[in-house]
Amino acid sequence: MHRLVAAAAVVVHMVFVGFTLIGGFLAWLAPWVLIPHAAAALWGGRMAVSRARCPLSRLENWGRAGSGRPSLDPRGFIAHYFENRVYPARWARRVELIVGGLVLGSWLGLALR
């Protein structure tokens, strides 16, 4: 059960991160996507700025602990799965700014259409 919870938390987290990244561009094709994307982007931005602990990370850590696996990086999901795997950890703030720029750029593109 714990492994299933941890795996489900990873999948939901990955989908959320992906949607936060490209949801504004999806809204170009289906404008109704803008409302849930705005909510996702605001949540993602809040997490990036405040460095608050994400409920999905807590859920994954609970599943990992129950199945005898080590916890996520103390800095959270993004640090654990992306930093030093997809980009160097020292680029973390730059990547956050690029993602924010992509989100705002997608909204600007939608507004100009």
C-alpha positions as CSV (number, residue, x, y, z in Angstrom):
1,M,0.0,0.0,0.0
2,H,2.8,2.5,0.9
3,R,4.6,1.9,-2.4
4,L,1.3,2.5,-4.3
5,V,0.7,5.8,-2.4
6,A,4.3,6.9,-3.1
7,A,4.1,6.0,-6.8
8,A,0.7,7.7,-7.2
9,A,2.1,10.8,-5.5
10,V,5.0,10.9,-8.0
11,V,2.7,10.5,-11.0
12,V,0.3,13.2,-9.8
13,H,3.3,15.5,-9.0
14,M,4.8,14.9,-12.5
15,V,1.5,15.6,-14.2
16,F,1.0,18.8,-12.1
17,V,4.5,20.0,-12.9
18,G,4.0,19.3,-16.6
19,F,0.7,21.0,-16.6
20,T,2.1,24.0,-14.8
21,L,4.8,24.3,-17.4
22,I,2.7,23.8,-20.6
23,G,-0.9,24.5,-19.5
24,G,-0.8,28.1,-20.8
25,F,0.1,26.8,-24.2
26,L,-2.7,24.2,-24.1
27,A,-5.1,27.1,-23.4
28,W,-4.3,28.3,-26.9
29,L,-6.1,25.3,-28.2
30,A,-8.7,25.0,-25.5
31,P,-9.3,28.3,-23.7
32,W,-11.2,26.7,-20.8
33,V,-7.8,25.3,-19.7
34,L,-6.7,28.8,-18.6
35,I,-8.6,28.7,-15.3
36,P,-7.1,25.5,-14.0
37,H,-3.7,26.5,-15.4
38,A,-3.9,29.8,-13.6
39,A,-4.6,28.0,-10.3
40,A,-1.7,25.5,-11.0
41,A,0.7,28.4,-11.9
42,L,-0.3,30.4,-8.8
43,W,0.3,27.3,-6.6
44,G,3.6,26.5,-8.3
45,G,4.7,30.1,-8.0
46,R,3.8,30.2,-4.3
47,M,5.8,27.0,-3.7
48,A,8.8,28.4,-5.5
49,V,8.7,31.7,-3.7
50,S,7.8,30.5,-0.2
51,R,9.7,27.2,-0.3
52,A,6.7,25.8,1.6
53,R,6.3,22.0,2.0
54,C,4.1,20.6,-0.6
55,P,1.3,18.2,0.5
56,L,2.1,15.8,-2.3
57,S,5.7,15.7,-1.1
58,R,4.5,14.8,2.4
59,L,2.3,12.1,1.0
60,E,5.1,10.7,-1.1
61,N,7.5,10.7,1.9
62,W,4.8,8.9,4.0
63,G,4.6,6.2,1.3
64,R,8.4,6.0,1.0
65,A,8.9,5.7,4.7
66,G,6.3,3.0,5.0
67,S,7.9,1.0,2.3
68,G,11.4,1.4,3.8
69,R,12.7,3.8,1.2
70,P,14.6,7.1,2.0
71,S,12.7,10.4,2.0
72,L,12.8,12.9,-0.8
73,D,15.5,15.6,-0.7
74,P,14.6,17.9,2.2
75,R,14.1,20.7,-0.3
76,G,11.2,18.8,-2.0
77,F,10.1,17.1,-5.1
78,I,11.8,19.3,-7.7
79,A,15.1,19.2,-5.9
80,H,14.8,15.4,-5.7
81,Y,13.7,14.5,-9.2
82,F,15.0,17.4,-11.4
83,E,18.0,19.1,-9.8
84,N,21.3,17.4,-10.8
85,R,19.3,15.0,-13.0
86,V,17.8,17.4,-15.6
87,Y,19.8,20.5,-14.7
88,P,22.6,21.4,-12.2
89,A,21.3,22.3,-8.8
90,R,23.1,25.7,-9.0
91,W,20.7,26.6,-11.9
92,A,17.6,26.1,-9.7
93,R,16.7,29.8,-9.4
94,R,17.3,30.4,-13.2
95,V,15.1,27.4,-14.1
96,E,12.4,28.8,-11.9
97,L,12.6,32.2,-13.6
98,I,12.6,30.5,-17.1
99,V,9.5,28.5,-16.1
100,G,7.8,31.6,-14.8
101,G,8.7,33.4,-18.1
102,L,7.2,30.5,-20.1
103,V,4.0,30.6,-18.1
104,L,3.7,34.4,-18.5
105,G,4.7,34.2,-22.1
106,S,2.0,31.6,-22.8
107,W,-0.6,33.9,-21.2
108,L,0.6,36.8,-23.2
109,G,0.5,34.8,-26.4
110,L,-3.1,33.7,-25.5
111,A,-4.1,37.4,-24.9
112,L,-2.6,38.5,-28.2
113,R,-4.4,35.8,-30.2
